[in-house]
Amino acid sequence: MNLRRRLEALEKRLTSEPILLQMPDGHTERLSGRGDYVLDLVSHALRGERTAEIELIAQSISFIEPGGGHMLELVRAILDGPAKDAR
């Protein structure tokens, strides 16, 4: 099973509730979570795109479930991974 199908299967199990990000200063940011939103975030992160939502994920300290927080851990792992130019 390829990664995209696995992510889609995982996403189907998640609710369509908003995703809540816990920020370092204690406030909470809210992201959509409907439809393919989380998969789109993963896709943007894999392509190295730094959208406003991706920046919020990068700055956040945790995710409040339910609502796709586990998938956003994947996004954070991609963002924290080795740089493409690193050799």
N, C-alpha and C positions, 0 to 999 in steps of 0.2 A: 504494500500500500504506500503510495507516495505521500510526501509531507502535506501537500495541499489537501488531499482527501482526509488525512488524519485530522488536520486542523478543522476542516469543515465538519467532520463527525463530532469533534469536541465542541465546536461552536453550537451545533444543534442541541446539545445537552444543556447549554447555558441559557439562562433566561434573557429576555430582552430588556431587563431593567437597566437603568442608568449605571454607569461605571463611576465609582467615587474614588478619587485620588486623595490620599492624605499628603499634604504638603509640609515641608520642614517647619514652617512657622505655625502649624497647627490648624490652618484652615483647610477646607475641603473643596476640591474642584470636581465638577460633574462633566462627564462625557456621555454621549448618546448611548450606544449599546444596542441599537436596533438593527435588525437585518444583518448585513455583511460588514457592519461598521468595524468590529474588532479585527476581522480578517483583512480589511482594507488597511488598518493600522499596521498589522504585521507586514503586509505587502509593502507599504511605504518604508518601513524600517529596513526591510531586506534590500530595498533599492537605494538605501542611504538618504532618503528624503527626510528633511527636518521640518515638518509641518508644525503648526502651533500646537496641535494635539501631541505630537511626538515629543516636542520640547517639554510639555507639561508632564508627560510620562517620565522623561529623563530626570526631571527635577523632583518628582514625587518620592516619598519615602516608603509608602505602602499603598495597598489597594483595599477597599472595603467591599467585601462580598455580600450578596451575590451581584453578578453583573459583569462578568468577564475578566475579573482581576487575575485569574490564573493565566489567561491568554496574554495579558499585558506583562506578566512576568517574562514571557517569551520575548515580547518586544524589548523589554529592558535588557534581557540577556543579549539580544542582537546589538543593541546600542552600546553595551558595555564590552562587547567582543573585541578581538584584535582589530586594529585599523587595517584597511585594505592595503595601505602603502607600507605597513610594517614588514620588515624582512629580517 
